[in-house]
Amino acid sequence: MEAATAKRLDLLIDAQRRHVAHFAGEQWQPLLDYLSGQLKHLPEG
């Protein structure tokens, strides 16, 4: 049960990251990477 709850939470967090990144326009991919922990800093500009 705990593993299923953790998996669902991970899916909800991922969906929220994508939702936030959607509003970034052309810069959505770097923002999504940053929110997902794949980038340590957002690129300038």
PQR file of N, CA, C, O and H, with PARSE charges and radii, in Angstrom:
ATOM      1  N   MET A   1       0.829  -1.198   0.000 -0.4000 1.5000
ATOM      2  CA  MET A   1       0.000   0.000   0.000 -0.0000 2.0000
ATOM      3  C   MET A   1       0.871   1.260   0.000  0.5500 1.7000
ATOM      4  O   MET A   1       0.598   2.208  -0.736 -0.5500 1.4000
ATOM      5  N   GLU A   2       1.920   1.264   0.829 -0.4000 1.5000
ATOM      6  CA  GLU A   2       2.805   2.423   0.909 -0.0000 2.0000
ATOM      7  C   GLU A   2       3.509   2.689  -0.417  0.5500 1.7000
ATOM      8  O   GLU A   2       3.652   3.843  -0.822 -0.5500 1.4000
ATOM      9  H   GLU A   2       2.141   0.494   1.427  0.4000 1.0000
ATOM     10  N   ALA A   3       3.944   1.643  -1.089 -0.4000 1.5000
ATOM     11  CA  ALA A   3       4.629   1.793  -2.379 -0.0000 2.0000
ATOM     12  C   ALA A   3       3.686   2.380  -3.415  0.5500 1.7000
ATOM     13  O   ALA A   3       4.096   3.213  -4.224 -0.5500 1.4000
ATOM     14  H   ALA A   3       3.827   0.706  -0.760  0.4000 1.0000
ATOM     15  N   ALA A   4       2.434   1.958  -3.402 -0.4000 1.5000
ATOM     16  CA  ALA A   4       1.449   2.482  -4.353 -0.0000 2.0000
ATOM     17  C   ALA A   4       1.181   3.960  -4.086  0.5500 1.7000
ATOM     18  O   ALA A   4       1.030   4.748  -5.019 -0.5500 1.4000
ATOM     19  H   ALA A   4       2.101   1.282  -2.745  0.4000 1.0000
ATOM     20  N   THR A   5       1.123   4.327  -2.822 -0.4000 1.5000
ATOM     21  CA  THR A   5       0.906   5.728  -2.458 -0.0000 2.0000
ATOM     22  C   THR A   5       2.092   6.582  -2.900  0.5500 1.7000
ATOM     23  O   THR A   5       1.903   7.682  -3.419 -0.5500 1.4000
ATOM     24  H   THR A   5       1.245   3.686  -2.064  0.4000 1.0000
ATOM     25  N   ALA A   6       3.297   6.089  -2.699 -0.4000 1.5000
ATOM     26  CA  ALA A   6       4.499   6.822  -3.108 -0.0000 2.0000
ATOM     27  C   ALA A   6       4.540   6.972  -4.626  0.5500 1.7000
ATOM     28  O   ALA A   6       4.900   8.034  -5.133 -0.5500 1.4000
ATOM     29  H   ALA A   6       3.450   5.195  -2.277  0.4000 1.0000
ATOM     30  N   LYS A   7       4.178   5.928  -5.348 -0.4000 1.5000
ATOM     31  CA  LYS A   7       4.168   5.988  -6.815 -0.0000 2.0000
ATOM     32  C   LYS A   7       3.147   7.009  -7.295  0.5500 1.7000
ATOM     33  O   LYS A   7       3.425   7.784  -8.210 -0.5500 1.4000
ATOM     34  H   LYS A   7       3.886   5.065  -4.936  0.4000 1.0000
ATOM     35  N   ARG A   8       1.968   7.012  -6.683 -0.4000 1.5000
ATOM     36  CA  ARG A   8       0.931   7.978  -7.067 -0.0000 2.0000
ATOM     37  C   ARG A   8       1.407   9.402  -6.791  0.5500 1.7000
ATOM     38  O   ARG A   8       1.186  10.302  -7.602 -0.5500 1.4000
ATOM     39  H   ARG A   8       1.743   6.382  -5.940  0.4000 1.0000
ATOM     40  N   LEU A   9       2.050   9.603  -5.664 -0.4000 1.5000
ATOM     41  CA  LEU A   9       2.572  10.922  -5.324 -0.0000 2.0000
ATOM     42  C   LEU A   9       3.629  11.357  -6.337  0.5500 1.7000
ATOM     43  O   LEU A   9       3.642  12.513  -6.759 -0.5500 1.4000
ATOM     44  H   LEU A   9       2.230   8.873  -5.006  0.4000 1.0000
ATOM     45  N   ASP A  10       4.509  10.446  -6.729 -0.4000 1.5000
ATOM     46  CA  ASP A  10       5.515  10.758  -7.752 -0.0000 2.0000
ATOM     47  C   ASP A  10       4.854  11.179  -9.060  0.5500 1.7000
ATOM     48  O   ASP A  10       5.305  12.126  -9.703 -0.5500 1.4000
ATOM     49  H   ASP A  10       4.499   9.507  -6.386  0.4000 1.0000
ATOM     50  N   LEU A  11       3.795  10.488  -9.457 -0.4000 1.5000
ATOM     51  CA  LEU A  11       3.083  10.830 -10.692 -0.0000 2.0000
ATOM     52  C   LEU A  11       2.418  12.199 -10.589  0.5500 1.7000
ATOM     53  O   LEU A  11       2.431  12.972 -11.547 -0.5500 1.4000
ATOM     54  H   LEU A  11       3.429   9.718  -8.934  0.4000 1.0000
ATOM     55  N   LEU A  12       1.838  12.496  -9.434 -0.4000 1.5000
ATOM     56  CA  LEU A  12       1.205  13.799  -9.237 -0.0000 2.0000
ATOM     57  C   LEU A  12       2.237  14.931  -9.256  0.5500 1.7000
ATOM     58  O   LEU A  12       1.984  15.995  -9.822 -0.5500 1.4000
ATOM     59  H   LEU A  12       1.827  11.868  -8.656  0.4000 1.0000
ATOM     60  N   ILE A  13       3.383  14.702  -8.645 -0.4000 1.5000
ATOM     61  CA  ILE A  13       4.453  15.706  -8.642 -0.0000 2.0000
ATOM     62  C   ILE A  13       4.956  15.936 -10.059  0.5500 1.7000
ATOM     63  O   ILE A  13       5.174  17.080 -10.458 -0.5500 1.4000
ATOM     64  H   ILE A  13       3.588  13.838  -8.185  0.4000 1.0000
ATOM     65  N   ASP A  14       5.142  14.873 -10.819 -0.4000 1.5000
ATOM     66  CA  ASP A  14       5.584  14.992 -12.210 -0.0000 2.0000
ATOM     67  C   ASP A  14       4.571  15.778 -13.034  0.5500 1.7000
ATOM     68  O   ASP A  14       4.953  16.628 -13.838 -0.5500 1.4000
ATOM     69  H   ASP A  14       4.964  13.943 -10.495  0.4000 1.0000
ATOM     70  N   ALA A  15       3.297  15.505 -12.843 -0.4000 1.5000
ATOM     71  CA  ALA A  15       2.254  16.230 -13.567 -0.0000 2.0000
ATOM     72  C   ALA A  15       2.275  17.712 -13.198  0.5500 1.7000
ATOM     73  O   ALA A  15       2.083  18.568 -14.062 -0.5500 1.4000
ATOM     74  H   ALA A  15       2.987  14.814 -12.190  0.4000 1.0000
ATOM     75  N   GLN A  16       2.506  18.018 -11.931 -0.4000 1.5000
ATOM     76  CA  GLN A  16       2.562  19.416 -11.499 -0.0000 2.0000
ATOM     77  C   GLN A  16       3.763  20.126 -12.114  0.5500 1.7000
ATOM     78  O   GLN A  16       3.652  21.283 -12.518 -0.5500 1.4000
ATOM     79  H   GLN A  16       2.662  17.323 -11.229  0.4000 1.0000
ATOM     80  N   ARG A  17       4.903  19.453 -12.192 -0.4000 1.5000
ATOM     81  CA  ARG A  17       6.087  20.046 -12.832 -0.0000 2.0000
ATOM     82  C   ARG A  17       5.780  20.398 -14.285  0.5500 1.7000
ATOM     83  O   ARG A  17       6.113  21.486 -14.755 -0.5500 1.4000
ATOM     84  H   ARG A  17       4.994  18.513 -11.864  0.4000 1.0000
ATOM     85  N   ARG A  18       5.144  19.466 -14.988 -0.4000 1.5000
ATOM     86  CA  ARG A  18       4.804  19.705 -16.394 -0.0000 2.0000
ATOM     87  C   ARG A  18       3.810  20.851 -16.531  0.5500 1.7000
ATOM     88  O   ARG A  18       3.902  21.649 -17.464 -0.5500 1.4000
ATOM     89  H   ARG A  18       4.873  18.582 -14.607  0.4000 1.0000
ATOM     90  N   HIS A  19       2.866  20.933 -15.610 -0.4000 1.5000
ATOM     91  CA  HIS A  19       1.875  22.010 -15.640 -0.0000 2.0000
ATOM     92  C   HIS A  19       2.548  23.372 -15.455  0.5500 1.7000
ATOM     93  O   HIS A  19       2.240  24.320 -16.178 -0.5500 1.4000
ATOM     94  H   HIS A  19       2.791  20.284 -14.853  0.4000 1.0000
ATOM     95  N   VAL A  20       3.447  23.471 -14.507 -0.4000 1.5000
ATOM     96  CA  VAL A  20       4.173  24.725 -14.267 -0.0000 2.0000
ATOM     97  C   VAL A  20       5.038  25.069 -15.478  0.5500 1.7000
ATOM     98  O   VAL A  20       5.061  26.222 -15.908 -0.5500 1.4000
ATOM     99  H   VAL A  20       3.698  22.701 -13.919  0.4000 1.0000
ATOM    100  N   ALA A  21       5.743  24.094 -16.029 -0.4000 1.5000
ATOM    101  CA  ALA A  21       6.619  24.328 -17.173 -0.0000 2.0000
ATOM    102  C   ALA A  21       5.835  24.781 -18.397  0.5500 1.7000
ATOM    103  O   ALA A  21       6.371  25.510 -19.232 -0.5500 1.4000
ATOM    104  H   ALA A  21       5.725  23.157 -15.680  0.4000 1.0000
ATOM    105  N   HIS A  22       4.591  24.370 -18.518 -0.4000 1.5000
ATOM    106  CA  HIS A  22       3.744  24.761 -19.648 -0.0000 2.0000
ATOM    107  C   HIS A  22       3.644  26.282 -19.769  0.5500 1.7000
ATOM    108  O   HIS A  22       3.559  26.807 -20.879 -0.5500 1.4000
ATOM    109  H   HIS A  22       4.156  23.779 -17.839  0.4000 1.0000
ATOM    110  N   PHE A  23       3.652  26.980 -18.659 -0.4000 1.5000
ATOM    111  CA  PHE A  23       3.513  28.433 -18.659 -0.0000 2.0000
ATOM    112  C   PHE A  23       4.812  29.163 -18.982  0.5500 1.7000
ATOM    113  O   PHE A  23       4.823  30.393 -19.040 -0.5500 1.4000
ATOM    114  H   PHE A  23       3.721  26.553 -17.757  0.4000 1.0000
ATOM    115  N   ALA A  24       5.895  28.444 -19.191 -0.4000 1.5000
ATOM    116  CA  ALA A  24       7.195  29.059 -19.466 -0.0000 2.0000
ATOM    117  C   ALA A  24       7.389  29.378 -20.947  0.5500 1.7000
ATOM    118  O   ALA A  24       8.424  29.926 -21.324 -0.5500 1.4000
ATOM    119  H   ALA A  24       5.887  27.446 -19.144  0.4000 1.0000
ATOM    120  N   GLY A  25       6.427  29.049 -21.781 -0.4000 1.5000
ATOM    121  CA  GLY A  25       6.561  29.338 -23.210 -0.0000 2.0000
ATOM    122  C   GLY A  25       7.707  28.566 -23.829  0.5500 1.7000
ATOM    123  O   GLY A  25       7.821  27.354 -23.648 -0.5500 1.4000
ATOM    124  H   GLY A  25       5.586  28.603 -21.475  0.4000 1.0000
ATOM    125  N   GLU A  26       8.559  29.272 -24.564 -0.4000 1.5000
ATOM    126  CA  GLU A  26       9.672  28.632 -25.263 -0.0000 2.0000
ATOM    127  C   GLU A  26      10.682  28.003 -24.309  0.5500 1.7000
ATOM    128  O   GLU A  26      11.412  27.092 -24.697 -0.5500 1.4000
ATOM    129  H   GLU A  26       8.466  30.256 -24.711  0.4000 1.0000
ATOM    130  N   GLN A  27      10.730  28.468 -23.094 -0.4000 1.5000
ATOM    131  CA  GLN A  27      11.713  27.979 -22.117 -0.0000 2.0000
ATOM    132  C   GLN A  27      11.178  26.831 -21.264  0.5500 1.7000
ATOM    133  O   GLN A  27      11.702  26.572 -20.181 -0.5500 1.4000
ATOM    134  H   GLN A  27      10.137  29.209 -22.778  0.4000 1.0000
ATOM    135  N   TRP A  28      10.145  26.144 -21.736 -0.4000 1.5000
ATOM    136  CA  TRP A  28       9.532  25.097 -20.917 -0.0000 2.0000
ATOM    137  C   TRP A  28      10.477  23.934 -20.633  0.5500 1.7000
ATOM    138  O   TRP A  28      10.461  23.395 -19.527 -0.5500 1.4000
ATOM    139  H   TRP A  28       9.719  26.354 -22.616  0.4000 1.0000
ATOM    140  N   GLN A  29      11.294  23.537 -21.596 -0.4000 1.5000
ATOM    141  CA  GLN A  29      12.157  22.364 -21.383 -0.0000 2.0000
ATOM    142  C   GLN A  29      13.219  22.619 -20.310  0.5500 1.7000
ATOM    143  O   GLN A  29      13.385  21.782 -19.423 -0.5500 1.4000
ATOM    144  H   GLN A  29      11.307  23.975 -22.495  0.4000 1.0000
ATOM    145  N   PRO A  30      13.951  23.752 -20.357 -0.5600 1.5000
ATOM    146  CA  PRO A  30      14.917  24.001 -19.272  0.2800 2.0000
ATOM    147  C   PRO A  30      14.239  24.109 -17.901  0.5500 1.7000
ATOM    148  O   PRO A  30      14.790  23.656 -16.898 -0.5500 1.4000
ATOM    149  N   LEU A  31      13.049  24.707 -17.859 -0.4000 1.5000
ATOM    150  CA  LEU A  31      12.348  24.822 -16.584 -0.0000 2.0000
ATOM    151  C   LEU A  31      11.937  23.450 -16.069  0.5500 1.7000
ATOM    152  O   LEU A  31      12.091  23.158 -14.883 -0.5500 1.4000
ATOM    153  H   LEU A  31      12.601  25.076 -18.674  0.4000 1.0000
ATOM    154  N   LEU A  32      11.420  22.613 -16.949 -0.4000 1.5000
ATOM    155  CA  LEU A  32      11.039  21.263 -16.534 -0.0000 2.0000
ATOM    156  C   LEU A  32      12.258  20.485 -16.045  0.5500 1.7000
ATOM    157  O   LEU A  32      12.181  19.780 -15.039 -0.5500 1.4000
ATOM    158  H   LEU A  32      11.295  22.851 -17.912  0.4000 1.0000
ATOM    159  N   ASP A  33      13.375  20.609 -16.746 -0.4000 1.5000
ATOM    160  CA  ASP A  33      14.608  19.937 -16.319 -0.0000 2.0000
ATOM    161  C   ASP A  33      15.049  20.425 -14.941  0.5500 1.7000
ATOM    162  O   ASP A  33      15.480  19.630 -14.107 -0.5500 1.4000
ATOM    163  H   ASP A  33      13.437  21.182 -17.564  0.4000 1.0000
ATOM    164  N   TYR A  34      14.940  21.739 -14.703 -0.4000 1.5000
ATOM    165  CA  TYR A  34      15.310  22.316 -13.412 -0.0000 2.0000
ATOM    166  C   TYR A  34      14.385  21.792 -12.305  0.5500 1.7000
ATOM    167  O   TYR A  34      14.850  21.378 -11.244 -0.5500 1.4000
ATOM    168  H   TYR A  34      14.590  22.385 -15.381  0.4000 1.0000
ATOM    169  N   LEU A  35      13.084  21.815 -12.564 -0.4000 1.5000
ATOM    170  CA  LEU A  35      12.126  21.354 -11.564 -0.0000 2.0000
ATOM    171  C   LEU A  35      12.269  19.858 -11.282  0.5500 1.7000
ATOM    172  O   LEU A  35      11.961  19.393 -10.185 -0.5500 1.4000
ATOM    173  H   LEU A  35      12.706  22.151 -13.427  0.4000 1.0000
ATOM    174  N   SER A  36      12.732  19.120 -12.273 -0.4000 1.5000
ATOM    175  CA  SER A  36      12.914  17.675 -12.123 -0.0000 2.0000
ATOM    176  C   SER A  36      14.255  17.315 -11.492  0.5500 1.7000
ATOM    177  O   SER A  36      14.526  16.144 -11.226 -0.5500 1.4000
ATOM    178  H   SER A  36      12.981  19.498 -13.164  0.4000 1.0000
ATOM    179  N   GLY A  37      15.101  18.330 -11.253 -0.4000 1.5000
ATOM    180  CA  GLY A  37      16.393  18.091 -10.638 -0.0000 2.0000
ATOM    181  C   GLY A  37      17.489  17.722 -11.623  0.5500 1.7000
ATOM    182  O   GLY A  37      18.572  17.309 -11.207 -0.5500 1.4000
ATOM    183  H   GLY A  37      14.881  19.282 -11.470  0.4000 1.0000
ATOM    184  N   GLN A  38      17.235  17.862 -12.924 -0.4000 1.5000
ATOM    185  CA  GLN A  38      18.237  17.526 -13.928 -0.0000 2.0000
ATOM    186  C   GLN A  38      19.181  18.691 -14.205  0.5500 1.7000
ATOM    187  O   GLN A  38      20.269  18.487 -14.744 -0.5500 1.4000
ATOM    188  H   GLN A  38      16.355  18.197 -13.262  0.4000 1.0000
ATOM    189  N   LEU A  39      18.781  19.904 -13.846 -0.4000 1.5000
ATOM    190  CA  LEU A  39      19.637  21.093 -13.957 -0.0000 2.0000
ATOM    191  C   LEU A  39      19.778  21.703 -12.573  0.5500 1.7000
ATOM    192  O   LEU A  39      18.814  21.747 -11.809 -0.5500 1.4000
ATOM    193  H   LEU A  39      17.897  20.070 -13.409  0.4000 1.0000
ATOM    194  N   LYS A  40      20.979  22.177 -12.248 -0.4000 1.5000
ATOM    195  CA  LYS A  40      21.186  22.818 -10.948 -0.0000 2.0000
ATOM    196  C   LYS A  40      20.791  24.292 -10.978  0.5500 1.7000
ATOM    197  O   LYS A  40      20.405  24.859  -9.956 -0.5500 1.4000
ATOM    198  H   LYS A  40      21.762  22.142 -12.869  0.4000 1.0000
ATOM    199  N   HIS A  41      20.892  24.917 -12.173 -0.4000 1.5000
ATOM    200  CA  HIS A  41      20.562  26.331 -12.319 -0.0000 2.0000
ATOM    201  C   HIS A  41      19.779  26.528 -13.605  0.5500 1.7000
ATOM    202  O   HIS A  41      19.985  25.814 -14.586 -0.5500 1.4000
ATOM    203  H   HIS A  41      21.206  24.456 -13.004  0.4000 1.0000
ATOM    204  N   LEU A  42      18.890  27.491 -13.592 -0.4000 1.5000
ATOM    205  CA  LEU A  42      18.183  27.841 -14.822 -0.0000 2.0000
ATOM    206  C   LEU A  42      19.110  28.650 -15.717  0.5500 1.7000
ATOM    207  O   LEU A  42      19.889  29.464 -15.221 -0.5500 1.4000
ATOM    208  H   LEU A  42      18.722  28.071 -12.795  0.4000 1.0000
ATOM    209  N   PRO A  43      19.037  28.439 -17.030 -0.5600 1.5000
ATOM    210  CA  PRO A  43      19.852  29.255 -17.935  0.2800 2.0000
ATOM    211  C   PRO A  43      19.384  30.710 -17.914  0.5500 1.7000
ATOM    212  O   PRO A  43      18.206  30.992 -17.699 -0.5500 1.4000
ATOM    213  N   GLU A  44      20.305  31.611 -18.136 -0.4000 1.5000
ATOM    214  CA  GLU A  44      19.973  33.040 -18.183 -0.0000 2.0000
ATOM    215  C   GLU A  44      19.186  33.351 -19.448  0.5500 1.7000
ATOM    216  O   GLU A  44      19.388  32.735 -20.494 -0.5500 1.4000
ATOM    217  H   GLU A  44      21.263  31.382 -18.311  0.4000 1.0000
ATOM    218  N   GLY A  45      18.279  34.326 -19.327 -0.4000 1.5000
ATOM    219  CA  GLY A  45      17.532  34.790 -20.501 -0.0000 2.0000
ATOM    220  C   GLY A  45      16.374  33.952 -20.744  0.5500 1.7000
ATOM    221  O   GLY A  45      15.626  34.192 -21.692 -0.5500 1.4000
ATOM    222  H   GLY A  45      18.115  34.827 -18.477  0.4000 1.0000
TER
END
